[in-house]
Amino acid sequence: MSRDAFPHDSHDGRETPDIPPHRTAHVQRSTPEEAVNRRPGAPQTLDLGDGRRREHLQDSDQRADSRRSYYVRDRAYLLRDSEIHSLKEIGKFRVISVSDLAKFAYDGNHERMNSDIRHLARQSLITDQTVEIPRKETLRIVTVTKTGHRLLRNTNQLPAGQPIYYGLAKPREVRHDADLYRLYQKEVEAIERRGGRPLRVFLDYELKRNLNRDLARLGPEKDNPDRKSEVAENHHLVLVNGKIPVPDLRVEYETAELELRHVDLELATRDYRPRAMAEKVSAGFSLYGRSEDTSRLRRVLDRRKITARILTL
C-alpha cells in the first residue's frame, strides 16, 4: 500500500498517542539466564544441578504465572507478567496480528496467548477482532482500548518518551500497520546481533505529528526550502524533491558502545509507485517487502536504476 511522502499523507487526529513526561529511566541489563526465565510462555528446561537453585527458579515461574494488581483510579486489574507484556507490545504498535503476537511474544505458545487475550478482553483492556483485508481474506488482530491505554500510562509501564496508541486509526490499512510489528522483530534481530539493545519505537503518526507542528511554526516561510530542510534535519529526516519523506517506523536503539542511534524502516508493497519508492530510498530508509512482493519491487528499482536492497519481511 503506497504511502506518499509528507505532507500528502497526514494523520486524521482521531487517535492521539500519549507521551509520558520526561523522566530518567533506569534499565537493568539481564543475564542470558534471566532473559530466558522472563520470556512469557517460554519452557523452562535449565538443569543447574543444584536443588536449591532449581527450586528458586520454579518459585520464580510460579510468581510470574500469578496475577498482580494494577490500579487505575479506584479499580484493580489482575494481570500476569505475560499479559502486561502483551499489553505493552500492542500499545507500542497500535495493532498486532494475533499470529505474530503468538510467535514473537509467546514463543509460539498459542494456548497461553489465547488465554491471556481472553482475560485482557474480559477486562476491556484490549479488543480482539477479525477484520477483512484485500483478496477476500481475514486477519485476526488485537488493539489496546482507551482503558488499556490509561492503565499503561498511569502505571508507567513503558520507557519515557515511548508513545502509547489505542484503537484503529486507518482500518483500510490494517494489514500494513499490523505487519510493522513483524518488521520491527526482523530489525531487532539485526540490532541484537551487533550487540545493540532496542529502546523505543515511533510510528509514522507520531513522526508526522511532530513534523507538522514544527513546519506550522515557520508561518510564511513554510515553503522556503532552506527553512524546510532545517526542520527536516531537526527530526533526523531529509528534504527530497521539496517534500519530507517519513518512514513507517523508527526504531531507537543503543549500540554495543552505548551510543544512541536510530534506524528508519519502510514497508513497501506492490502498490508503491516508482517515484514514491525512489523518494524513500533517497531519504535513506531501509526497505522491507512481503515475500510475495519483493520480486516486483526489485524490478521497479532496477528499471529506475536505483541501488537499494529490499529486505524480505
VOGU-3710 file (C-alpha; in Angstrom, 3 decimals, decimal comma):
1> msrdafphds> 0,000/0,000/0,000  1,561/3,223/-1,099  2,181/5,932/1,452  3,302/9,127/-0,203  5,923/11,376/1,309  4,859/14,082/3,727  2,720/16,197/3,607  0,216/14,313/1,417  -0,498/11,506/3,922  -1,493/13,318/7,109
11> hdgretpdip> -2,861/11,746/10,284  -6,581/12,249/10,822  -6,062/13,060/14,512  -8,792/10,780/15,823  -6,454/8,743/18,000  -3,645/10,650/19,654  -0,733/8,808/21,291  0,181/9,621/24,841  3,780/10,564/25,615  4,718/10,295/29,299
21> phrtahvqrs> 6,552/13,309/30,754  10,326/13,064/30,520  11,946/11,162/33,308  15,208/9,362/33,820  14,735/5,680/33,084  16,975/3,053/34,657  17,307/-0,084/32,585  18,792/-3,127/34,274  20,670/-5,424/31,926  19,728/-9,075/32,105
31> tpeeavnrrp> 21,916/-12,119/32,025  21,043/-14,736/29,368  19,594/-16,946/32,085  17,344/-14,155/33,338  16,195/-13,384/29,809  15,122/-16,994/29,332  13,191/-17,052/32,575  11,448/-13,756/31,891  10,241/-14,587/28,372  6,443/-15,079/28,534
41> gapqtldlgd> 5,379/-18,654/27,922  8,937/-19,941/27,422  9,535/-23,535/28,552  11,924/-23,912/31,468  14,465/-26,645/30,706  17,515/-25,499/32,677  19,028/-28,168/34,939  21,653/-26,476/37,064  22,424/-29,478/39,256  21,593/-27,515/42,395
51> grrrehlqds> 18,343/-28,412/44,108  18,027/-25,117/45,914  18,651/-23,069/42,785  16,231/-25,165/40,742  13,564/-24,699/43,391  14,198/-20,957/43,274  13,609/-20,925/39,521  10,371/-22,859/39,962  9,214/-20,337/42,555  10,050/-17,530/40,142
61> dqradsrrsy> 7,960/-19,206/37,449  5,035/-19,523/39,832  5,270/-15,859/40,762  5,376/-14,857/37,082  2,311/-17,015/36,424  0,323/-15,499/39,280  -1,617/-12,295/38,754  -0,749/-8,980/40,364  -2,921/-5,915/40,885  -2,543/-2,812/38,721
71> yvrdrayllr> -4,610/0,122/39,927  -6,250/2,785/37,774  -8,228/5,198/39,899  -10,454/3,030/42,119  -10,269/-0,157/40,048  -7,766/-3,003/40,245  -6,795/-5,079/37,209  -5,314/-8,511/37,911  -2,681/-9,357/35,298  0,077/-11,914/34,743
81> dseihslkei> 3,520/-10,766/33,612  2,816/-12,203/30,155  -0,459/-10,262/29,972  1,143/-6,937/30,871  3,915/-7,685/28,363  1,366/-8,223/25,586  -0,494/-5,069/26,558  2,741/-3,091/26,263  3,623/-4,588/22,889  0,191/-3,823/21,448
91> gkfrvisvsd> 0,225/-0,301/22,886  3,561/0,458/21,196  2,396/-0,707/17,760  -1,324/0,181/17,874  -2,322/-3,053/16,123  -0,714/-6,525/16,004  -1,875/-9,674/14,264  -2,614/-12,484/16,701  -0,375/-14,896/14,782  2,608/-12,530/15,123
101> lakfaydgnh> 1,890/-11,924/18,798  1,938/-15,679/19,418  5,196/-16,108/17,511  7,199/-13,244/18,998  5,714/-12,647/22,463  4,842/-16,254/23,395  7,455/-18,344/21,557  4,655/-19,961/19,570  2,583/-20,920/22,625  -0,879/-20,220/21,151
111> ermnsdirhl> -2,735/-21,755/24,085  -1,112/-19,413/26,593  -1,567/-16,412/24,289  -5,273/-17,105/23,733  -5,785/-17,455/27,477  -4,114/-14,077/28,051  -6,072/-12,399/25,250  -9,382/-13,650/26,623  -8,524/-12,355/30,080  -7,370/-8,951/28,788
121> arqslitdqt> -10,507/-8,625/26,640  -12,793/-9,553/29,553  -11,294/-6,642/31,488  -11,835/-4,311/28,494  -8,094/-3,664/28,144  -7,812/-4,885/24,548  -10,082/-5,555/21,586  -9,778/-8,908/19,819  -11,405/-8,846/16,389  -11,241/-10,357/12,917
131> veiprketlr> -11,230/-7,888/10,028  -11,450/-8,210/6,273  -8,327/-7,483/4,238  -7,761/-7,430/0,453  -8,198/-10,582/-1,684  -11,226/-11,616/0,374  -9,046/-12,707/3,280  -9,430/-12,049/7,004  -6,960/-11,116/9,709  -7,337/-11,544/13,448
141> ivtvtktghr> -5,893/-8,529/15,240  -5,653/-7,048/18,732  -5,650/-3,387/19,721  -5,478/-1,597/23,057  -8,640/0,093/24,305  -8,784/3,508/25,908  -8,918/1,749/29,291  -5,814/-0,274/28,444  -4,078/2,893/27,283  -4,895/4,540/30,608
151> llrntnqlpa> -3,518/1,565/32,559  -0,215/1,622/30,644  0,126/5,365/31,077  -0,876/5,612/34,719  1,298/2,713/35,876  4,379/3,837/33,872  4,803/0,517/32,097  6,797/1,904/29,142  10,028/3,928/28,912  9,937/7,712/28,986
161> gqpiyyglak> 9,181/9,142/25,565  7,568/5,961/24,220  4,208/6,821/22,594  1,225/4,663/23,564  -1,511/4,097/20,968  -5,030/2,727/21,107  -7,766/1,967/18,621  -7,575/1,673/14,835  -6,596/4,869/13,025  -6,827/3,587/9,430
171> prevrhdadl> -8,947/0,433/9,131  -8,276/0,157/5,381  -4,549/-0,128/6,081  -4,840/-2,583/8,940  -2,767/-5,323/7,292  0,058/-2,898/6,501  0,027/-1,492/10,029  -0,140/-4,927/11,669  2,883/-6,083/9,654  5,028/-3,363/11,228
181> yrlyqkevea> 5,370/-5,466/14,380  6,922/-8,279/12,334  9,146/-5,770/10,526  10,326/-4,490/13,918  11,198/-8,007/15,057  13,311/-8,587/11,935  15,250/-5,366/12,503  15,730/-6,038/16,225  17,357/-9,367/15,378  19,988/-7,478/13,389
191> ierrggrplr> 20,449/-4,867/16,134  20,950/-7,505/18,816  23,385/-9,499/16,669  25,592/-6,390/16,669  25,350/-6,172/20,462  22,733/-3,412/20,489  19,548/-3,007/22,503  16,208/-1,561/21,281  14,843/1,303/23,369  11,777/2,905/21,768
201> vfldyelkrn> 9,688/2,738/18,610  7,893/5,562/16,813  5,179/5,085/14,204  4,674/7,458/11,295  1,688/9,016/13,115  3,988/10,387/15,784  6,748/11,453/13,411  4,293/13,309/11,167  2,572/14,989/14,084  5,840/16,417/15,393
211> lnrdlarlgp> 6,949/17,395/11,892  3,633/19,134/11,156  3,906/21,088/14,376  7,353/22,488/13,552  6,520/23,214/9,916  3,450/25,176/11,016  5,682/27,340/13,184  7,524/28,511/10,068  4,484/30,562/9,056  5,079/32,357/5,743
221> ekdnpdrkse> 8,420/30,577/5,371  6,925/27,093/5,381  7,684/26,714/1,646  11,226/28,050/1,936  13,454/25,079/1,012  16,252/26,109/3,366  13,985/26,513/6,364  12,108/23,342/5,489  15,393/21,454/5,268  16,373/22,746/8,711
231> vaenhhlvlv> 13,142/21,388/10,186  13,710/18,028/8,496  17,227/17,849/9,888  15,954/18,569/13,399  13,804/15,442/13,063  16,659/13,390/11,566  14,939/13,446/8,169  15,846/14,942/4,780  14,175/17,057/2,126  13,611/15,148/-1,139
241> ngkipvpdlr> 12,073/16,887/-4,178  10,565/19,540/-1,957  8,953/17,014/0,400  9,994/15,348/3,637  9,525/11,570/3,399  8,500/9,963/6,692  9,181/6,261/7,451  6,564/3,784/8,573  8,606/3,017/11,671  11,611/4,415/13,518
251> veyetaelel> 13,498/2,186/15,956  15,659/3,937/18,511  18,366/1,732/19,992  21,582/1,664/21,991  24,707/0,257/20,344  27,196/-2,093/21,980  29,308/1,034/22,638  26,305/2,638/24,449  25,712/5,171/21,659  22,149/6,244/20,896
261> rhvdlelatr> 21,175/5,520/17,280  18,035/5,025/15,218  17,028/3,301/12,004  14,114/4,310/9,751  12,123/1,472/8,197  9,621/1,395/5,344  7,303/-1,482/4,455  6,921/-1,251/0,674  4,075/-3,074/-1,083  3,336/-3,950/-4,689
271> dyrpramaek> 1,115/-0,853/-4,903  4,007/1,559/-4,336  4,561/3,971/-7,197  8,141/4,036/-8,542  8,564/7,712/-7,661  7,466/7,104/-4,074  9,963/4,247/-3,748  12,737/6,426/-5,164  11,980/9,114/-2,575  12,078/6,597/0,274
281> vsagfslygr> 15,446/5,328/-0,936  16,789/8,894/-1,266  15,648/9,534/2,302  17,894/6,703/3,496  15,158/4,354/4,735  15,696/0,605/4,992  13,133/-1,010/2,698  11,271/-4,205/3,549  8,736/-6,068/1,452  6,472/-9,048/1,908
291> sedtsrlrrv> 7,798/-12,226/0,305  5,127/-12,118/-2,413  6,023/-8,501/-3,298  9,828/-8,403/-3,210  10,451/-9,617/-6,783  8,211/-6,935/-8,246  9,692/-4,238/-6,016  13,231/-5,188/-7,053  12,252/-4,969/-10,721  10,906/-1,464/-10,140
301> ldrrkitari> 14,191/-0,404/-8,570  16,186/-1,994/-11,387  14,156/-0,222/-14,076  14,798/3,118/-12,411  18,465/2,214/-11,832  18,109/2,707/-8,094  20,713/0,993/-5,953  18,918/-0,264/-2,860  18,183/-3,529/-1,080  14,680/-4,841/-0,497
311> ltl> 14,742/-6,956/2,663  12,165/-9,729/2,877  9,687/-9,448/5,721
//
